[in-house]
Every structure is written in structure tokens, then in C-alpha cells.
Amino acid sequence: MAKFGELISSNIPTLIDFYSDGVKGNDDLHTTLCDVAEALGDKAKVVKINVSKNETLASALRIKGNPTFIIYKDGEMKWRQTGSQDANTLISLVQQYV
């Protein structure tokens, strides 16, 4: 969890996608996140975290559904939503914290 603390303590926004393997729509979501990362460039970070491989973290954050998106900045959770989101929505949300 120390690495997670370092990840979210950045002064640029960090969008995290908590996902599980084998969930329908993961390929589309991967494409969406690539589009978001490309659009935001170095103004934000986009990270995917597999909840199956990070069960302790997922439990600590009470991740129940997939996907769950969270935006952090300066170690503070700014926004959280469970369920699919389109690229333009995610880009707009992250840009609020740039």
C-alpha cells in the first residue's frame, strides 16, 4: 500500500480504474482509458489496478463494482464512480483538477 500512497500523493490528478479480469467490456474500457491518457498527456496520470491482484487495497477502498473510477490529487479523493464512463466524461472530470 506504500506504493499506492506515493501514486495518489501526486500534485497532478491521478485517474485510477479498478477493474477485474474477465469482465465484459474490458477491451472497450482499455481503449477508452488510452484515449483519456492521450488527451490529457502529462497533465494527469491514468492508472489501471486489477482488484483480483490487489485484494487488500480493493477491500480497504471498499471497491465493490467493476469498473470503479477514482480521481486523486495531493493524496485526497476528489471523485469516485462505479460503472462505465465514456472518454469525454472522464477527460472533463479530470480536467477539473488540473
C-alpha positions as CSV (number, residue, x, y, z in Angstrom):
1,M,0.0,0.0,0.0
2,A,3.0,2.3,0.3
3,K,3.3,2.5,-3.4
4,F,-0.4,3.4,-3.7
5,G,0.2,6.3,-1.2
6,E,3.0,7.5,-3.4
7,L,0.8,7.2,-6.5
8,I,-2.1,9.2,-5.2
9,S,0.0,11.9,-3.4
10,S,1.0,13.5,-6.8
11,N,0.1,17.1,-7.3
12,I,-1.3,16.2,-10.7
13,P,-4.6,14.4,-10.9
14,T,-4.5,10.6,-11.0
15,L,-7.4,8.7,-12.5
16,I,-7.5,5.1,-11.3
17,D,-9.6,2.4,-12.9
18,F,-10.2,-0.5,-10.6
19,Y,-11.1,-3.5,-12.7
20,S,-11.3,-7.3,-12.8
21,D,-10.2,-9.7,-15.5
22,G,-12.9,-11.5,-17.3
23,V,-15.5,-8.7,-17.0
24,K,-17.4,-8.0,-20.2
25,G,-16.4,-4.7,-21.8
26,N,-12.8,-4.6,-20.5
27,D,-11.4,-4.3,-24.0
28,D,-13.6,-1.3,-24.8
29,L,-12.6,0.2,-21.4
30,H,-8.9,-0.2,-22.1
31,T,-9.4,1.7,-25.4
32,T,-11.3,4.4,-23.6
33,L,-8.6,4.8,-21.0
34,C,-5.9,5.0,-23.7
35,D,-7.9,7.8,-25.3
36,V,-8.2,9.6,-21.9
37,A,-4.4,9.3,-21.3
38,E,-3.6,10.5,-24.7
39,A,-5.9,13.5,-24.4
40,L,-4.6,14.5,-21.0
41,G,-0.9,14.0,-21.8
42,D,1.3,14.9,-18.9
43,K,-1.4,16.9,-17.1
44,A,-2.7,13.8,-15.4
45,K,-1.9,10.2,-14.8
46,V,-4.2,7.3,-15.8
47,V,-3.7,4.0,-14.0
48,K,-5.4,0.6,-14.0
49,I,-5.4,-1.6,-10.9
50,N,-6.6,-5.2,-11.0
51,V,-8.7,-5.8,-7.9
52,S,-8.0,-9.5,-8.0
53,K,-4.3,-8.9,-7.7
54,N,-4.7,-6.1,-5.2
55,E,-7.4,-7.5,-2.9
56,T,-6.2,-5.8,0.3
57,L,-6.2,-2.4,-1.4
58,A,-9.6,-3.0,-3.0
59,S,-11.0,-4.0,0.3
60,A,-9.6,-1.0,2.1
61,L,-11.2,1.3,-0.5
62,R,-14.4,-0.7,-0.5
63,I,-14.3,-1.4,-4.2
64,K,-17.5,-3.4,-4.9
65,G,-18.3,-3.0,-8.6
66,N,-16.3,-3.0,-11.8
67,P,-15.2,-0.7,-13.1
68,T,-14.8,1.8,-10.3
69,F,-13.1,5.0,-11.2
70,I,-11.4,7.3,-8.6
71,I,-9.6,10.6,-9.1
72,Y,-7.0,11.6,-6.6
73,K,-4.9,14.7,-6.2
74,D,-2.5,15.5,-3.4
75,G,-3.5,12.3,-1.6
76,E,-7.1,13.3,-1.5
77,M,-10.0,11.5,-3.2
78,K,-11.7,14.1,-5.5
79,W,-14.3,12.0,-7.3
80,R,-15.5,8.4,-7.4
81,Q,-17.9,6.5,-9.6
82,T,-18.7,2.9,-10.2
83,G,-19.8,1.9,-13.7
84,S,-18.8,2.6,-17.3
85,Q,-17.8,6.1,-18.3
86,D,-17.1,7.4,-21.8
87,A,-13.8,9.1,-22.6
88,N,-15.1,12.6,-22.9
89,T,-16.8,12.4,-19.4
90,L,-13.6,11.1,-17.8
91,I,-11.5,13.8,-19.6
92,S,-13.8,16.6,-18.4
93,L,-13.8,15.2,-14.8
94,V,-10.0,15.0,-14.6
95,Q,-9.5,18.4,-16.2
96,Q,-11.4,20.0,-13.3
97,Y,-8.4,19.1,-11.1
98,V,-5.6,20.1,-13.4
